[in-house]
Amino acid sequence: MRLRASGSDLTVFHILAEEDVAPDFAGDLMLVDREGGERLTVSVTEDIARSFRDRVALWQKMVRSNTRGVGGVYLPIRPDEDIEVMLLNSWRDAGVIR
């Protein structure tokens, strides 16, 4: 609300790698915390992978909704996308650039 009142615009550029949205790993994995070094062994089944993908999609939908709810623009970006195509098409269509 304060952004609109001040005449500011909000644009959320959300950079997500494919493995963030739809990881392709399965079976037994060892996860290592980058900060503390703790290790955790997990077994990834198809049900768990599907649940993960569903939760990521729901989370993105929530972020998009919250951003739009305050008058902002939500733009998901894949690292492999062509920046020129994004600038000339999706960003212009979203009103981020004119």
TIKOLPA-286161 format. One record per residue: x, y, z of N, C-alpha, C in turn; residue number from 1. Coordinates in nm, 3 decimals, decimal comma. Example, Ala and Ser with C-alpha at 12.3 -4.5 7.8 and 13.67 -1.06 7.14 Angstrom:
# TIKOLPA-286161
REC;n.x;n.y;n.z;ca.x;ca.y;ca.z;c.x;c.y;c.z;num
REC;1,319;-0,569;0,780;1,230;-0,450;0,780;1,320;-0,330;0,780;1
REC;1,285;-0,225;0,708;1,367;-0,106;0,714;1,290;0,003;0,787;2
//
This chain:
# TIKOLPA-286161
REC;n.x;n.y;n.z;ca.x;ca.y;ca.z;c.x;c.y;c.z;num
REC;0,081;-0,119;0,000;0,000;0,000;0,000;0,087;0,126;0,000;1
REC;0,193;0,123;0,080;0,280;0,241;0,085;0,350;0,263;-0,048;2
REC;0,380;0,153;-0,120;0,444;0,169;-0,250;0,356;0,247;-0,346;3
REC;0,229;0,207;-0,354;0,137;0,276;-0,444;0,117;0,420;-0,400;4
REC;0,104;0,442;-0,270;0,082;0,577;-0,218;0,200;0,668;-0,250;5
REC;0,320;0,611;-0,256;0,439;0,692;-0,286;0,465;0,704;-0,436;6
REC;0,381;0,639;-0,515;0,400;0,643;-0,660;0,501;0,542;-0,712;7
REC;0,542;0,449;-0,626;0,640;0,348;-0,664;0,573;0,227;-0,727;8
REC;0,650;0,151;-0,801;0,604;0,027;-0,861;0,679;-0,089;-0,796;9
REC;0,613;-0,204;-0,788;0,676;-0,324;-0,735;0,680;-0,430;-0,843;10
REC;0,799;-0,481;-0,869;0,816;-0,593;-0,961;0,901;-0,697;-0,891;11
REC;0,850;-0,819;-0,884;0,923;-0,929;-0,824;0,976;-1,016;-0,937;12
REC;1,108;-1,017;-0,954;1,174;-1,104;-1,050;1,216;-1,228;-0,973;13
REC;1,157;-1,340;-1,005;1,179;-1,464;-0,929;1,258;-1,561;-1,016;14
REC;1,387;-1,575;-0,985;1,475;-1,661;-1,065;1,474;-1,801;-1,006;15
REC;1,430;-1,896;-1,088;1,420;-2,035;-1,045;1,484;-2,126;-1,148;16
REC;1,578;-2,207;-1,104;1,636;-2,308;-1,192;1,536;-2,423;-1,208;17
REC;1,549;-2,499;-1,314;1,457;-2,611;-1,339;1,457;-2,708;-1,222;18
REC;1,575;-2,733;-1,163;1,580;-2,827;-1,052;1,512;-2,772;-0,926;19
REC;1,491;-2,639;-0,919;1,415;-2,582;-0,809;1,266;-2,612;-0,822;20
REC;1,219;-2,615;-0,945;1,077;-2,634;-0,972;1,041;-2,781;-0,989;21
REC;1,124;-2,853;-1,059;1,096;-2,994;-1,088;1,224;-3,076;-1,080;22
REC;1,272;-3,101;-0,959;1,396;-3,178;-0,947;1,380;-3,318;-1,005;23
REC;1,486;-3,368;-1,065;1,478;-3,499;-1,132;1,552;-3,608;-1,055;24
REC;1,577;-3,587;-0,927;1,647;-3,689;-0,850;1,548;-3,786;-0,786;25
REC;1,595;-3,906;-0,762;1,513;-4,011;-0,701;1,604;-4,106;-0,625;26
REC;1,544;-4,183;-0,536;1,620;-4,282;-0,460;1,679;-4,223;-0,334;27
REC;1,784;-4,286;-0,285;1,848;-4,243;-0,161;1,947;-4,130;-0,189;28
REC;1,937;-4,026;-0,110;2,023;-3,908;-0,126;2,080;-3,865;0,008;29
REC;2,195;-3,803;0,005;2,254;-3,744;0,124;2,248;-3,593;0,104;30
REC;2,172;-3,524;0,190;2,164;-3,378;0,187;2,263;-3,323;0,287;31
REC;2,337;-3,220;0,245;2,437;-3,158;0,332;2,404;-3,011;0,346;32
REC;2,387;-2,966;0,470;2,361;-2,826;0,500;2,488;-2,747;0,468;33
REC;2,480;-2,650;0,377;2,596;-2,572;0,335;2,655;-2,488;0,448;34
REC;2,571;-2,445;0,540;2,619;-2,358;0,647;2,678;-2,437;0,764;35
REC;2,605;-2,536;0,812;2,649;-2,608;0,931;2,716;-2,741;0,905;36
REC;2,700;-2,794;0,782;2,762;-2,920;0,748;2,684;-3,044;0,792;37
REC;2,568;-3,024;0,856;2,489;-3,139;0,898;2,446;-3,220;0,777;38
REC;2,438;-3,350;0,796;2,400;-3,441;0,687;2,268;-3,509;0,722;39
REC;2,189;-3,532;0,618;2,061;-3,598;0,634;2,039;-3,691;0,516;40
REC;2,013;-3,816;0,542;1,984;-3,913;0,436;1,833;-3,916;0,415;41
REC;1,793;-3,905;0,290;1,651;-3,910;0,255;1,631;-4,008;0,140;42
REC;1,511;-4,062;0,131;1,473;-4,147;0,018;1,361;-4,077;-0,057;43
REC;1,385;-4,048;-0,184;1,288;-3,974;-0,265;1,212;-4,073;-0,353;44
REC;1,084;-4,085;-0,326;0,996;-4,168;-0,408;0,923;-4,077;-0,507;45
REC;0,853;-4,136;-0,601;0,777;-4,055;-0,697;0,670;-3,973;-0,626;46
REC;0,607;-4,029;-0,522;0,507;-3,954;-0,445;0,567;-3,832;-0,377;47
REC;0,686;-3,848;-0,321;0,754;-3,736;-0,256;0,792;-3,630;-0,359;48
REC;0,844;-3,671;-0,473;0,881;-3,577;-0,578;0,758;-3,501;-0,628;49
REC;0,647;-3,570;-0,646;0,522;-3,506;-0,690;0,475;-3,405;-0,585;50
REC;0,482;-3,445;-0,458;0,442;-3,355;-0,350;0,530;-3,229;-0,349;51
REC;0,659;-3,247;-0,371;0,752;-3,133;-0,377;0,713;-3,039;-0,490;52
REC;0,691;-3,094;-0,609;0,654;-3,012;-0,724;0,523;-2,937;-0,698;53
REC;0,427;-3,005;-0,637;0,298;-2,942;-0,605;0,315;-2,827;-0,507;54
REC;0,400;-2,849;-0,406;0,423;-2,744;-0,306;0,493;-2,623;-0,366;55
REC;0,588;-2,647;-0,455;0,657;-2,536;-0,521;0,557;-2,457;-0,605;56
REC;0,472;-2,526;-0,679;0,371;-2,459;-0,762;0,275;-2,377;-0,676;57
REC;0,233;-2,433;-0,564;0,143;-2,363;-0,474;0,212;-2,240;-0,414;58
REC;0,338;-2,256;-0,376;0,414;-2,145;-0,320;0,428;-2,032;-0,422;59
REC;0,459;-2,068;-0,549;0,470;-1,966;-0,654;0,337;-1,895;-0,674;60
REC;0,230;-1,970;-0,671;0,096;-1,911;-0,687;0,068;-1,812;-0,574;61
REC;0,107;-1,847;-0,451;0,088;-1,759;-0,337;0,170;-1,630;-0,352;62
REC;0,296;-1,644;-0,392;0,382;-1,526;-0,410;0,324;-1,438;-0,520;63
REC;0,279;-1,497;-0,630;0,218;-1,422;-0,740;0,093;-1,347;-0,690;64
REC;0,009;-1,417;-0,616;-0,114;-1,357;-0,565;-0,085;-1,243;-0,467;65
REC;0,008;-1,265;-0,376;0,043;-1,161;-0,280;0,102;-1,038;-0,349;66
REC;0,185;-1,063;-0,451;0,246;-0,952;-0,525;0,139;-0,873;-0,598;67
REC;0,050;-0,943;-0,667;-0,058;-0,875;-0,738;-0,153;-0,805;-0,641;68
REC;-0,170;-0,865;-0,523;-0,259;-0,806;-0,423;-0,218;-0,668;-0,377;69
REC;-0,091;-0,636;-0,388;-0,043;-0,503;-0,351;-0,012;-0,420;-0,475;70
REC;-0,064;-0,466;-0,589;-0,047;-0,390;-0,713;0,084;-0,413;-0,784;71
REC;0,154;-0,519;-0,748;0,284;-0,547;-0,810;0,273;-0,643;-0,926;72
REC;0,386;-0,666;-0,988;0,399;-0,759;-1,101;0,494;-0,870;-1,059;73
REC;0,453;-0,994;-1,081;0,535;-1,111;-1,049;0,583;-1,173;-1,180;74
REC;0,714;-1,184;-1,196;0,770;-1,240;-1,318;0,866;-1,354;-1,285;75
REC;0,822;-1,480;-1,304;0,914;-1,591;-1,286;1,013;-1,595;-1,402;76
REC;1,138;-1,623;-1,370;1,244;-1,623;-1,471;1,322;-1,752;-1,459;77
REC;1,346;-1,817;-1,573;1,434;-1,934;-1,578;1,572;-1,886;-1,620;78
REC;1,677;-1,935;-1,557;1,812;-1,888;-1,591;1,850;-1,909;-1,737;79
REC;1,787;-2,005;-1,803;1,822;-2,032;-1,942;1,740;-1,951;-2,042;80
REC;1,653;-1,862;-1,993;1,573;-1,781;-2,083;1,658;-1,674;-2,151;81
REC;1,623;-1,641;-2,272;1,691;-1,539;-2,349;1,650;-1,402;-2,295;82
REC;1,746;-1,323;-2,245;1,715;-1,194;-2,183;1,648;-1,099;-2,283;83
REC;1,688;-1,104;-2,408;1,628;-1,016;-2,508;1,480;-1,048;-2,528;84
REC;1,448;-1,176;-2,532;1,308;-1,217;-2,547;1,228;-1,172;-2,424;85
REC;1,286;-1,189;-2,305;1,217;-1,145;-2,183;1,191;-0,994;-2,187;86
REC;1,293;-0,917;-2,221;1,278;-0,771;-2,223;1,175;-0,726;-2,325;87
REC;1,182;-0,783;-2,442;1,096;-0,736;-2,550;0,956;-0,794;-2,546;88
REC;0,938;-0,907;-2,482;0,805;-0,969;-2,483;0,741;-0,968;-2,344;89
REC;0,781;-1,059;-2,258;0,709;-1,076;-2,132;0,718;-0,954;-2,041;90
REC;0,832;-0,887;-2,034;0,842;-0,771;-1,946;0,760;-0,655;-1,999;91
REC;0,760;-0,638;-2,131;0,680;-0,531;-2,190;0,531;-0,563;-2,173;92
REC;0,494;-0,688;-2,197;0,353;-0,728;-2,180;0,307;-0,707;-2,036;93
REC;0,396;-0,727;-1,939;0,361;-0,711;-1,797;0,364;-0,564;-1,753;94
REC;0,410;-0,475;-1,841;0,414;-0,334;-1,806;0,536;-0,292;-1,728;95
REC;0,635;-0,382;-1,720;0,757;-0,350;-1,645;0,841;-0,250;-1,721;96
REC;0,848;-0,264;-1,852;0,916;-0,165;-1,937;0,814;-0,114;-2,037;97
REC;0,837;0,007;-2,082;0,744;0,071;-2,177;0,816;0,113;-2,301;98
//
